Amino acid sequence: MLNEAKNLLNQYFGYTEFRNGQAQIIENVLQKRNTLGILPTGGGKSLCFQIPALLCNGTTLVISPLISLMKDQVDALTASDIPATFINSSLSQLELQERLYDIRRGVYKLVYVAPERFDSEYFIDILNSVHIPLIAFDEAHCISQWGHDFRPSYRSIVSSLKKLNQRPIVIALTATATANVANDIRSLLQIDSDDTFKTGFARENLSFNVVKGSNKRDFIMNYLKQHPNESGIIYTSSRKETDGLYNYLSVQGYSVSKYHAGLAEIERKEAQEQFVYDEKQIMIATNAFGMGIDKSNVRFVIHYNLPKNLEAYYQEAGRAGRDGDESECLLLFSKQDIQLQKFLIEQSTFDEEKREQEYHKLNQMVMYCHTEECLQSYIIRYFDPNELESSCKKCSNCKDTREKVDITREAQMIFSCCKRMGERFGTTLIAQVLKGSSQKRIRELGFNQLSTYGLLRSQTEKEIVDTINYLLTEDYLQLSDGKYPVVSLTEKCIPVLKGEETVWMKKTSAPVRAESERAENQELFDVLRGLRKEFAAEEQVPPFVIFSDATLKEMCRYFPIDEASMLQIKGVGQSKYAKYGQAFTDAIKEFVTSNNLTVKEAPKPLESLVQKIDITEIDIKPSHVLSYEMFTDGFSIEEISVKRQLSTITIQNHIIRSAEEGYEIKWSKIFDLGTEKRIINALNELQSDKLKPLWESLNGEVNYFEIQAVICKNKITLEKQ
């Protein structure tokens, strides 16, 4: 039978040899044994049921999750003179009846169907009228509740199969199955462990890369310039980001399509065809795109945001290089992406057990971004823990030429601090304690009294967090699952604490600035901070309202001495320049002249409209914008406070700050017309916008948030006049 299968392989598909695992799977199916095949994306899964279908009498059913996937495979089979069709919701009633009639007549060797079709008793009756030797579950991970793309309609098929008056052989195929998923598939479809064939998860023609800390749009632009005329997919985490990046690259002249669930079906179909038929070079899409897309010449897949788990990532990244040629998979990582994925988990309809599972998978995805292990090896061992660690020699970790540094002392400090904090807090708070942060929460918890407080004061908070994340990936520490993961120690850290083992980590040495430059900048910073304090006292507002420390520090780096250069400084807009700009440029000019300094050119601002969209993209949303969006979505201040684990005052300040930055606020959600009039009258009477006197003059009947909101609205109205 296998020789006959090989002949069909050559006759219909043009190949002379089976790929790794295909022959064994086909032979097992032909021996009438239920079979599970786990092959990597691009490993030729479809042939594992198409060849047996040609060798068996009757009609093979293929259960497929996507309309586009069905159409592509049926088109390919038809082009090879293999009678095949599909049944799904895209058909008209007439087309459906014609195809069902032909199925009864045994016209087709393969029929692709959507899982929902099995809910129809009429369809079951039709199946009972024909001989069905084989049922194939394509993308079989969709059937498992532990899978990354679980679909209840897939799972419900199992009970529907019992209504058939025949017992076809079952074959299940997937590229991404962890041990839990594989066990679930076998249990549901009655497949023995001995009938499972796994060819390994490695894709030797792919190079994996994690890019941290870069400006994502700048990186995309540079990458596309270096890879002209190459076909690729850029995955984003939201429709808004897909639209924004599509507009941005279109304006830059790139050949791009976009695909997400918010588009009409005809738009999605057109975009997909443009990409598949090489009419468009780059596809920008959410994870709604790609399952079953058999475009062989995709040379790169870029993930603009952190995927929700490694199964989804490997499946999406695996769409690169299906022709076997060298291709790249790049993941642009930023810390904000983690918060987005947590938010999506919280907004889901999952039960508590499933939610905890999703958090666990997200933690594994984050660890992938921080590991120093070979990235391909990390992925393979995620799916099969029995695999030995290896080196692909071409991922960003394997090609990392940085030398390893002894971080044993730092590790001991982190372990000690974590223990003294009761192993009850996350990476950020541990890093803040080690940094010696003066945050109110740290003082309230008494952590500023710990012996480990400020031990790593010389490092940035980000550097400390990076080290903690590395220790997590190396299993010295462990992270609990859940919305607010907690760091705790493992047994592996004990020899390190005892001084019996050394911990090594690749690190980039921070460039050391000249002592004179540091003194000059610090001196100017003190001058500008003093000037800021004067304005703050005069306006009776906190100093950061005038300019943040980050803005002052940027002034100290670039020495803006005129309006044009001052407006290039982050945090300085036209309105703030009108109020304070001249005073600050005069102070800087005097400092530059008296110290005979050379003025550096400030970074150019993002001028184009499309570039400005980047400010509102999810992956870089500041905390206050996240609060604002939840508020506009209908959540109350108290609900946001609980969901974000922040005080109500902080959330209120976030709303006010968003309004000051130009975000549209529905003021009626905060105060009514009568309250607004009372506050304005009090403002006019007192001739002051200090909160406490206003609150007292209103007899405590109006809260501080309402007063702040009215003041804010009033200022915005005046600025617009």
C-alpha positions in Angstrom: 0.0 0.0 0.0 2.8 2.4 0.8 4.3 2.0 -2.7 0.9 2.8 -4.1 0.8 5.9 -1.8 4.1 7.0 -3.1 2.9 6.7 -6.7 -0.1 8.9 -5.9 2.2 11.4 -4.2 4.2 11.8 -7.4 1.2 11.6 -9.7 -1.0 14.2 -8.0 1.3 16.3 -5.9 4.6 16.1 -7.8 6.8 14.8 -5.0 9.0 11.7 -5.2 9.6 11.3 -1.4 7.5 11.7 1.7 8.6 14.2 4.3 9.6 13.1 7.8 6.7 11.3 9.5 4.2 11.4 6.6 4.8 7.8 5.5 4.4 6.4 9.0 1.2 8.3 9.6 -0.3 7.3 6.2 0.6 3.7 6.8 -1.0 3.7 10.3 -4.2 5.2 8.9 -4.3 2.6 6.1 -4.0 -0.1 8.8 -7.3 1.3 10.0 -6.0 2.7 13.3 -7.1 6.1 14.8 -4.0 8.3 14.5 -2.6 11.6 15.9 0.0 13.4 13.9 2.0 16.3 15.3 4.1 17.9 12.6 5.5 21.4 12.5 3.8 24.1 10.4 4.8 23.5 6.8 5.5 19.9 7.6 2.9 18.6 5.1 0.0 17.6 7.4 -2.7 17.7 4.7 -1.0 15.0 2.7 -1.4 12.7 5.7 -5.2 12.5 5.0 -5.3 13.4 1.3 -3.3 10.3 0.2 -5.3 7.8 2.3 -8.5 9.5 1.0 -7.4 8.6 -2.6 -6.5 5.1 -1.6 -9.8 4.4 0.3 -13.2 3.7 -1.2 -15.8 6.3 -0.4 -15.7 10.0 0.7 -13.3 11.3 3.3 -14.6 14.1 5.6 -12.2 16.8 6.6 -13.2 19.0 9.5 -11.6 22.4 9.1 -11.9 25.6 11.2 -11.8 28.3 8.6 -13.6 29.0 5.4 -10.5 30.4 3.7 -8.5 27.2 4.7 -11.2 25.0 3.1 -11.3 27.0 -0.1 -7.5 27.0 -0.6 -7.2 23.3 -0.1 -10.1 22.4 -2.3 -8.8 24.7 -5.0 -5.4 23.0 -4.8 -7.0 19.5 -5.0 -9.3 20.4 -7.9 -6.3 21.8 -9.8 -4.7 18.4 -9.3 -7.8 16.6 -10.7 -8.9 15.3 -7.3 -12.7 15.6 -6.9 -13.2 17.7 -3.7 -15.6 20.3 -2.3 -16.5 22.2 0.8 -19.7 22.8 2.8 -19.8 26.0 4.8 -21.8 29.2 5.3 -20.3 31.0 2.3 -22.5 28.9 -0.1 -25.8 30.0 -1.4 -28.8 27.7 -0.8 -28.7 26.5 -4.4 -25.0 25.8 -4.2 -25.4 24.0 -0.9 -28.2 21.7 -2.3 -26.2 20.9 -5.4 -23.2 19.9 -3.4 -25.2 17.8 -0.9 -26.8 16.0 -3.9 -23.4 15.3 -5.4 -22.1 14.0 -2.0 -25.0 11.5 -1.9 -23.9 10.4 -5.4 -20.4 9.8 -4.2 -18.9 12.4 -6.6 -16.2 13.6 -4.2 -13.2 11.9 -2.7 -12.8 14.7 0.0 -15.4 16.9 1.5 -14.3 19.8 3.8 -16.9 20.8 6.4 -17.1 23.3 9.2 -17.6 21.8 12.7 -21.0 23.5 13.1 -22.4 21.5 10.2 -22.6 18.5 12.5 -25.3 20.1 14.5 -27.7 19.5 11.5 -29.6 16.3 11.7 -30.2 16.6 7.9 -26.5 16.7 7.3 -26.0 13.6 9.5 -28.7 11.8 7.5 -26.7 12.6 4.3 -23.5 11.2 5.8 -25.3 8.0 6.7 -26.3 7.6 3.1 -22.7 7.4 1.8 -19.6 5.4 2.7 -17.1 7.4 4.9 -13.8 5.6 5.4 -12.0 8.4 7.1 -12.6 11.6 9.1 -9.7 14.1 9.4 -9.6 16.7 12.2 -7.4 19.4 10.7 -5.9 21.9 13.2 -6.8 19.3 15.9 -5.6 21.5 18.8 -8.9 23.4 18.4 -10.7 20.4 19.9 -8.8 20.6 23.2 -9.9 22.8 26.1 -6.1 23.1 26.8 -5.3 24.3 23.3 -4.5 27.9 22.5 -7.3 28.1 19.9 -10.0 26.0 21.6 -13.4 26.0 19.8 -16.4 24.4 21.6 -17.9 23.5 18.2 -15.0 21.3 17.5 -15.4 19.4 20.7 -19.1 18.9 20.2 -18.5 16.9 17.0 -17.4 14.0 19.2 -20.9 13.3 20.4 -22.3 13.9 16.9 -20.1 11.2 15.5 -22.0 8.7 17.6 -25.1 9.4 15.4 -23.3 7.9 12.3 -24.2 4.3 11.5 -20.6 3.6 10.6 -17.3 4.0 12.4 -14.8 5.8 10.2 -11.1 5.8 11.0 -10.1 9.2 12.7 -6.9 11.1 12.0 -6.1 14.2 14.0 -3.4 16.6 12.8 -1.8 19.7 14.5 1.4 21.6 14.6 1.1 22.9 18.2 0.3 20.4 20.8 1.7 20.4 24.3 1.5 17.1 26.3 -1.8 18.2 27.9 -3.3 19.0 24.5 -2.1 15.8 22.9 -3.6 13.8 25.8 -6.9 15.6 25.5 -7.1 14.9 21.7 -6.3 11.2 22.2 -8.9 10.9 25.0 -11.7 12.5 23.0 -11.0 10.7 19.7 -10.0 7.3 21.2 -6.5 7.3 19.9 -3.8 5.1 21.5 -0.5 6.6 22.6 1.2 4.0 20.2 -0.7 5.6 17.3 0.8 9.1 18.0 3.5 10.3 15.6 5.5 13.3 16.4 8.2 14.4 14.0 9.7 17.1 16.3 8.9 20.8 16.5 12.1 22.2 15.0 11.9 24.4 11.9 15.6 24.4 10.9 15.2 27.0 8.2 13.8 29.6 10.6 15.8 32.0 12.7 14.1 33.4 15.8 14.8 36.8 17.2 13.6 38.8 20.2 14.0 42.6 19.9 13.7 44.5 23.2 13.6 48.2 23.9 13.5 49.5 20.3 11.0 52.0 18.8 8.8 49.5 17.0 7.9 51.6 14.0 11.5 52.7 13.5 12.5 49.0 13.6 9.9 48.0 11.1 11.0 50.8 8.7 14.7 49.8 9.0 13.9 46.1 8.5 11.8 46.7 5.4 14.5 48.9 3.9 17.0 46.1 4.5 14.7 43.4 3.0 13.2 45.0 -0.1 10.9 42.9 -2.3 10.5 40.2 0.4 7.0 38.9 1.3 6.2 39.0 5.0 3.5 39.1 7.7 3.4 41.6 10.6 1.1 40.5 13.4 -0.4 43.1 15.8 -2.5 42.6 18.9 -5.5 44.8 18.0 -7.5 46.0 15.0 -6.5 49.6 15.9 -2.8 48.8 15.7 -3.4 46.9 12.4 -5.1 50.0 10.9 -2.5 52.4 12.3 0.5 50.4 11.0 -1.2 49.8 7.7 -1.8 53.6 7.2 1.7 54.4 8.3 3.4 51.9 5.9 1.0 52.8 3.1 2.0 56.5 3.4 5.7 55.4 3.2 5.0 53.7 -0.1 5.0 50.1 0.9 2.9 47.4 -0.7 0.7 46.4 2.2 -2.7 44.7 2.9 -4.5 44.5 6.2 -6.7 41.8 7.7 -8.7 41.7 10.9 -12.1 40.6 12.1 -13.5 44.2 12.0 -13.4 44.2 8.2 -16.2 43.0 6.0 -15.9 39.5 4.7 -15.4 40.7 1.2 -12.6 43.0 2.3 -10.8 40.2 4.2 -11.1 37.9 1.2 -9.7 40.5 -1.1 -6.8 41.3 1.2 -6.0 37.6 1.6 -6.0 37.0 -2.1 -3.8 40.1 -2.8 -1.2 38.7 -0.4 -1.4 35.0 -1.5 -1.2 36.0 -5.2 1.8 38.4 -4.6 -0.2 41.4 -5.5 0.7 42.9 -2.1 4.0 42.3 -0.5 3.2 42.7 3.2 0.2 41.6 5.2 -0.5 43.5 8.5 -3.0 41.5 10.5 -4.3 40.4 13.9 -4.3 36.7 14.8 -7.5 36.3 12.8 -5.3 35.9 9.7 -3.2 32.9 8.7 -4.5 29.5 9.8 -4.1 27.3 6.8 -2.6 30.0 4.6 -0.3 28.0 2.3 1.8 30.8 1.0 5.3 29.3 0.6 7.4 32.3 0.0 6.8 34.3 3.3 10.4 35.4 4.2 9.6 37.0 7.5 7.0 37.1 10.2 7.2 40.0 12.7 5.2 40.1 15.9 4.6 43.8 16.7 3.3 42.8 20.1 3.7 39.9 22.6 1.5 37.0 21.6 -0.7 35.5 24.3 1.2 32.1 24.4 3.9 30.1 22.8 1.5 27.9 20.9 0.0 30.8 19.1 3.4 32.4 18.5 5.0 29.3 17.0 2.0 28.6 14.8 2.0 32.2 13.5 5.8 32.5 13.2 5.8 29.1 11.4 4.0 30.7 8.4 7.4 31.9 7.4 9.6 29.7 5.1 7.1 27.0 4.2 9.2 26.5 1.0 12.2 25.4 3.1 14.3 28.5 2.4 15.8 30.6 5.2 13.4 33.0 6.8 13.2 35.2 9.9 10.8 35.4 12.8 11.0 38.5 15.0 9.2 39.4 18.1 9.3 43.1 19.2 8.9 43.0 23.0 7.9 45.8 25.3 6.8 45.5 28.9 3.5 47.2 28.1 2.5 44.3 26.0 2.2 42.1 29.1 -0.4 44.4 30.6 -2.4 44.3 27.4 -2.5 40.5 27.4 -3.5 40.5 31.1 -6.3 42.9 30.3 -7.5 40.7 27.5 -7.5 37.7 29.9 -9.5 39.6 32.5 -12.0 40.7 29.9 -12.5 37.1 28.6 -15.4 34.9 29.6 -13.1 32.2 30.8 -13.8 30.5 34.1 -11.3 30.8 36.9 -9.4 27.6 36.1 -9.1 28.5 32.4 -8.0 32.1 33.3 -5.2 30.7 35.6 -4.1 28.5 32.7 -3.9 31.5 30.4 -1.9 33.4 32.9 0.5 30.5 33.2 0.9 30.4 29.4 1.5 34.1 29.3 4.2 33.8 31.9 5.9 31.2 29.7 5.7 33.6 26.7 7.3 36.3 28.8 10.1 34.0 29.9 10.8 33.2 26.2 11.6 36.9 25.7 14.0 36.9 28.6 15.8 33.6 28.3 19.4 33.4 27.2 18.9 29.8 25.9 18.7 29.1 22.2 15.2 30.4 21.2 14.3 27.5 19.0 15.4 25.1 21.7 13.3 26.9 24.3 10.2 26.5 22.0 10.9 22.9 21.3 11.3 22.0 25.0 8.1 23.9 25.8 6.2 21.4 23.6 8.4 18.4 24.6 10.2 18.8 28.0 12.1 15.6 27.3 14.0 17.3 24.4 17.6 18.2 25.3 18.8 21.8 25.2 20.5 22.5 21.9 21.7 25.4 19.7 20.3 26.5 16.4 23.4 28.8 15.9 21.3 31.5 14.2 18.7 32.9 16.7 19.3 36.2 18.4 20.5 34.4 21.5 22.9 32.0 19.7 24.4 35.0 17.9 24.6 37.2 21.0 28.4 37.9 21.3 28.2 39.6 24.7 30.4 38.0 27.4 28.8 36.5 30.4 29.2 38.4 33.6 29.3 37.1 37.2 26.1 38.3 38.8 26.2 36.1 41.8 26.3 39.0 44.2 23.3 40.7 42.6 21.4 37.4 42.5 22.0 36.9 46.3 20.7 40.4 46.9 17.6 39.7 44.9 17.0 36.4 46.6 17.5 38.0 50.0 15.2 40.9 49.2 12.5 38.6 47.8 12.6 36.5 51.0 12.6 39.6 53.3 9.5 40.9 51.5 7.7 37.6 52.3 7.7 36.2 48.8 4.4 38.0 48.3 5.2 40.6 45.6 6.0 41.0 41.9 9.1 41.8 40.0 8.5 45.6 39.9 8.1 46.1 43.6 11.2 44.0 44.4 13.2 46.0 41.9 12.0 49.3 43.4 13.0 48.2 46.9 16.5 47.2 45.7 16.7 50.5 43.8 15.8 52.4 47.0 12.7 54.0 45.6 10.9 56.5 47.9 7.4 55.5 46.7 4.7 55.9 49.3 3.7 52.2 49.1 7.2 51.1 49.9 7.2 53.3 53.0 3.7 52.2 54.0 4.8 48.6 53.9 8.0 49.4 55.8 10.2 48.0 53.0 12.4 51.1 53.3 13.6 49.6 56.6 14.8 46.3 55.1 18.5 45.6 55.0 18.2 45.0 51.3 16.6 48.4 50.6 18.7 50.4 48.1 21.4 47.7 47.7 21.3 48.0 43.9 20.9 51.8 43.9 23.6 52.2 41.2 21.4 50.3 38.7 18.3 51.4 36.9 15.0 49.8 37.8 14.8 48.3 34.3 18.2 46.7 34.7 17.1 45.1 38.0 13.9 43.9 36.5 15.8 42.3 33.6 18.0 40.5 36.1 15.0 39.2 38.0 13.4 38.0 34.8 16.6 36.2 33.9 16.7 34.5 37.3 13.0 33.5 36.6 13.9 31.9 33.3 16.8 30.0 34.9 14.5 28.6 37.6 16.2 30.3 40.5 12.9 32.1 41.1 9.4 31.2 40.1 6.4 33.2 39.2 2.9 32.4 40.3 0.0 32.4 37.8 -2.8 35.0 37.9 -3.4 38.6 37.2 -0.8 39.8 39.8 2.0 37.2 39.7 4.2 36.9 42.8 7.9 36.0 42.8 9.2 33.3 45.1 12.4 31.4 45.6 13.1 27.8 44.4 15.5 25.3 45.8 17.9 26.1 43.0 18.8 29.4 44.7 20.0 27.8 47.9 23.6 26.9 46.7 23.9 30.4 45.3 22.9 31.9 48.7 25.5 29.6 50.4 28.2 30.8 48.0 28.6 27.3 46.5 27.5 28.2 42.9 28.1 31.1 40.6 25.4 32.8 38.4 26.4 34.1 35.0 24.4 36.4 32.8 25.1 38.2 29.5 25.1 41.9 30.1 25.8 45.0 28.1 28.0 47.5 29.9 26.4 50.9 30.2 28.5 53.6 28.6 30.2 55.7 31.3 29.8 59.5 30.7 32.6 61.8 31.4 32.6 63.2 34.9 32.6 66.8 33.6 29.5 66.1 31.4 27.7 64.6 34.3 28.5 67.6 36.6 27.4 70.1 33.9 24.1 68.3 33.4 23.4 67.9 37.1 24.2 71.6 37.6 21.8 72.7 34.9 19.2 70.3 36.2 19.4 72.0 39.6 19.0 75.4 38.0 16.0 74.3 35.9 14.4 72.5 38.9 14.7 75.7 40.9 13.0 77.7 38.1 10.3 75.1 37.9 9.7 75.3 41.7 9.2 79.1 41.4 6.5 78.6 38.7 4.9 75.9 40.8 4.8 78.0 43.9 3.3 80.9 42.0 0.6 78.7 40.4 0.1 76.6 43.6 0.5 73.3 41.7 3.0 70.5 42.1 6.3 71.0 40.2 5.7 68.1 37.8 2.6 69.9 36.5 5.0 72.5 35.0 7.5 70.0 33.6 8.4 66.5 34.5 11.9 65.5 35.6 12.2 63.6 32.3 11.6 66.8 30.4 14.1 68.7 32.4 16.7 66.0 31.9 16.2 66.1 28.2 16.7 69.8 28.3 19.9 69.2 30.1 21.1 66.8 27.3 20.2 69.0 24.3 20.3 72.6 25.7 17.4 74.1 23.8 18.1 77.8 23.5 15.3 78.9 21.2 11.6 78.1 20.6 12.2 75.7 17.7 14.6 73.5 19.7 12.6 73.8 22.9 9.4 72.5 21.1 11.4 69.3 20.1 11.8 68.4 23.8 9.3 65.7 24.9 6.8 67.2 27.2 7.0 70.7 25.8 3.9 71.7 23.8 2.9 75.0 22.3 0.7 75.9 25.4 3.5 75.1 27.9 6.0 76.9 25.8 3.8 80.0 25.8 3.7 79.9 29.6 7.2 78.9 30.6 9.3 78.4 27.5 11.0 81.8 27.3 12.1 81.6 31.0 13.6 78.1 30.5 15.4 78.9 27.2 16.8 82.1 28.8 18.1 80.0 31.8 19.6 77.4 29.5 21.2 80.0 27.2 22.8 81.7 30.2 24.1 78.4 31.4 25.5 77.4 28.0 27.2 80.8 27.5 28.8 80.9 31.0 30.1 77.3 30.7 31.2 77.6 27.0 29.2 74.4 26.1 28.5 73.0 22.7 24.7 72.6 22.0 23.6 69.2 20.8 20.8 68.8 18.3 17.6 67.5 19.9 15.9 64.5 18.4 13.5 65.5 15.6 9.8 65.4 16.6 7.3 63.0 14.9 5.7 65.4 12.5 3.4 63.3 10.2 -0.2 62.6 11.2 0.4 58.9 10.9 3.4 59.0 13.2 1.4 60.8 15.8 -1.1 57.9 15.8 1.6 55.9 17.5 0.9 57.8 20.8 -2.5 56.1 21.1 -1.3 52.6 20.1 -2.0 50.0 22.7 1.5 48.7 23.0 2.8 52.0 24.3 -0.2 53.3 26.2 0.7 55.0 29.5 -1.0 53.9 32.6 -3.3 57.0 32.8 -4.5 56.3 29.2 -5.5 52.8 30.1 -7.5 54.1 33.0 -9.1 56.8 30.7 -10.1 54.1 28.2 -11.7 51.9 30.8 -13.6 55.0 32.1 -14.9 55.9 28.6 -15.9 52.2 28.2 -18.3 52.6 31.0 -16.4 51.4 34.1 -16.8 53.4 37.3 -13.8 54.9 39.1 -14.3 52.2 41.8 -14.4 49.4 39.3 -11.2 50.6 37.6 -9.5 51.0 40.9 -10.3 47.3 41.8 -9.4 46.0 38.3 -6.1 47.9 38.1 -5.2 47.6 41.8 -4.7 51.3 42.1 -6.3 53.8 44.5 -9.4 55.7 43.5 -7.4 59.0 43.8 -4.8 57.7 41.3 -7.6 56.7 38.9 -9.2 60.2 39.3 -5.8 61.8 38.6 -5.4 59.6 35.5 -8.8 60.9 34.1 -7.8 64.6 34.8 -4.4 64.1 33.2 -5.9 62.5 30.1 -8.3 65.4 29.7 -5.4 67.9 30.0 -3.6 66.0 27.3 -6.5 66.4 24.9 -8.5 63.2 25.4 -12.2 63.8 25.1 -14.1 63.5 28.4 -17.8 63.1 28.9 -18.0 65.5 31.8 -21.6 64.6 32.7 -20.2 61.3 34.0 -18.4 63.2 36.7 -20.6 66.2 37.6 -24.0 67.6 36.7 -24.8 71.1 35.5 -25.8 72.3 39.0 -22.6 71.1 40.6 -20.6 72.8 37.8 -22.3 76.1 38.4 -21.7 75.9 42.2 -18.0 75.2 41.7 -17.5 78.0 39.1 -19.2 80.5 41.5 -16.9 79.4 44.3 -13.9 79.8 42.0 -15.0 83.3 41.1 -15.6 84.3 44.7 -12.3 82.9 46.1 -10.2 83.9 43.0 -8.3 80.7 43.7 -8.3 77.1 42.4 -6.8 75.6 45.5 -8.8 72.5 46.3 -9.1 72.6 50.0 -10.5 76.2 50.3 -12.9 75.4 47.5 -14.1 72.2 49.2 -14.6 74.1 52.5 -16.5 76.9 50.8 -18.8 74.3 49.3 -19.4 72.9 52.8 -17.8 69.6 51.9 -20.9 68.8 49.7 -18.8 68.4 46.5 -15.9 66.0 46.4 -12.4 66.9 45.3 -12.6 65.0 42.0 -15.6 67.0 40.9 -13.8 70.2 41.8 -10.7 69.1 39.9 -12.8 68.1 36.9 -14.6 71.5 36.7 -11.3 73.4 37.0 -9.9 71.2 34.3 -12.8 71.7 31.9 -12.7 75.4 32.6 -9.0 75.7 31.7 -9.5 73.6 28.5 -12.4 75.9 27.5 -10.4 79.0 28.1 -7.4 77.7 26.1 -9.6 77.0 23.1 -11.0 80.5 23.1 
